[in-house]
Amino acid sequence: MAEVIARVISQEGTCEAGHKVGDEFVIGETLPSGVCSWAFYSLFPFYTVLQFGGSFPWESDPDKTTVACPDPANPVVFELRRIP
């Protein structure tokens, strides 16, 4: 199984969890310390695809995808990247 890194690439408004552009963390099957649980739940299905070798047809790079947290007023956008 591959390791997957999440990096904040965009943040607008006020993130209640304090996420900011440049933050990075390794995603696993449990909530990483300091990560918003709502964002984690949004990232987890995409993490699972990358972890097991899948990719997304709308992405030009098969080792990454972009996912936004569910807060439309204060969106945080994450890039997920598979590390082989």
C-alpha positions as CSV (number, residue, x, y, z in Angstrom):
1,M,0.0,0.0,0.0
2,A,1.2,3.5,-0.9
3,E,1.6,6.4,1.5
4,V,-0.6,9.4,0.8
5,I,0.3,13.0,1.8
6,A,-2.3,15.7,2.0
7,R,-1.2,19.3,1.5
8,V,-3.3,22.4,1.9
9,I,-3.1,24.3,-1.5
10,S,-5.8,26.9,-0.9
11,Q,-7.7,28.3,2.1
12,E,-10.3,31.1,2.0
13,G,-12.2,32.7,4.9
14,T,-11.5,31.4,8.4
15,C,-10.8,27.7,8.9
16,E,-12.0,26.7,12.4
17,A,-9.4,24.0,12.5
18,G,-6.6,26.5,11.7
19,H,-5.5,24.9,8.4
20,K,-3.4,27.1,6.2
21,V,-1.7,26.9,2.8
22,G,1.4,24.7,3.1
23,D,0.2,22.5,5.9
24,E,1.0,18.8,5.2
25,F,0.1,15.5,6.9
26,V,0.2,11.8,6.2
27,I,-3.2,10.3,5.8
28,G,-3.9,6.9,7.4
29,E,-6.8,5.0,8.7
30,T,-7.1,7.2,11.7
31,L,-7.5,10.9,12.1
32,P,-4.0,12.6,12.1
33,S,-3.4,14.9,15.0
34,G,-4.7,18.4,14.4
35,V,-6.7,17.6,11.3
36,C,-10.3,18.7,11.1
37,S,-12.5,15.6,11.3
38,W,-14.9,17.0,8.6
39,A,-12.0,17.5,6.2
40,F,-10.7,14.0,7.0
41,Y,-14.0,12.4,6.2
42,S,-14.0,14.2,2.9
43,L,-10.5,13.2,2.1
44,F,-10.7,9.5,3.2
45,P,-12.5,8.0,0.1
46,F,-10.0,9.7,-2.3
47,Y,-7.1,8.6,0.0
48,T,-8.4,5.0,-0.3
49,V,-8.3,5.1,-4.1
50,L,-4.8,6.4,-4.2
51,Q,-3.6,4.1,-1.4
52,F,-4.6,1.0,-3.4
53,G,-3.2,2.1,-6.8
54,G,-6.3,3.8,-8.3
55,S,-6.4,7.1,-10.1
56,F,-9.0,9.7,-11.2
57,P,-9.8,10.2,-14.9
58,W,-10.0,14.0,-14.5
59,E,-6.5,14.3,-13.2
60,S,-3.5,14.6,-15.5
61,D,-1.2,13.0,-12.8
62,P,-2.4,9.5,-11.7
63,D,-0.6,10.0,-8.4
64,K,-2.6,13.0,-7.2
65,T,-6.0,14.5,-6.8
66,T,-7.6,17.7,-5.3
67,V,-10.3,17.6,-2.7
68,A,-12.1,20.4,-0.8
69,C,-13.4,20.4,2.7
70,P,-17.2,20.5,3.0
71,D,-17.4,24.1,4.4
72,P,-18.6,26.2,1.4
73,A,-18.1,29.5,3.3
74,N,-14.5,28.8,4.3
75,P,-13.2,26.3,1.8
76,V,-9.9,24.5,2.4
77,V,-8.6,22.7,-0.7
78,F,-6.2,19.8,-0.3
79,E,-3.9,18.1,-2.8
80,L,-3.5,14.4,-2.1
81,R,-0.4,12.8,-3.5
82,R,0.5,9.1,-3.5
83,I,4.1,8.5,-2.6
84,P,5.2,5.1,-4.1
